Amino acid sequence: QVQLVESGGGLVQAGGSLRLSCAVSGITFSRYAMAWFRQAPGKEREFVAAIEWSRGATDYLDSVKGRFTISRDNAKNTVFLQMDSLNVEDTAVYYCAAGFEGSIIIARAQEDWDYWGQGTQVTVSS
């Protein structure tokens, strides 16, 4: 059974930081690309960041570049999202996803990702 369990969400003031974690089990983690998506109230889920499995190449949504950093620890089957300089527009439920097993090509479309976590709420206050 594949499980992705997010943690680290919470309430933070604008300008603050949070670090999200996603613990993965049931798949060969080191062979999967990992990603973070988010869904704000009344909006569609959107891609935030991804990290490829072999070289660790990364991809970011333009609005989070320079503020968010995705990383992975293959020994712990965990992917992280360090979020700095948070603003109110970052408020959303954040989801981690796994996909593209063994592929160096990854896509941002959520339908292309295979496995999903339940999400963790991030709320940024002004």
Secondary structure, 3 states (H helix, E strand, C coil): CCEEEEECCEEEECCCCEEEEEEEECCCHHHCEEEEEEECCCCCCEEEEEECCCCCCEEECHHHCCCEEEEEECCCCEEEEEECCCCHHHCEEEEEEEECCCCCCCCCCHHHCCEECCCEEEEEEC
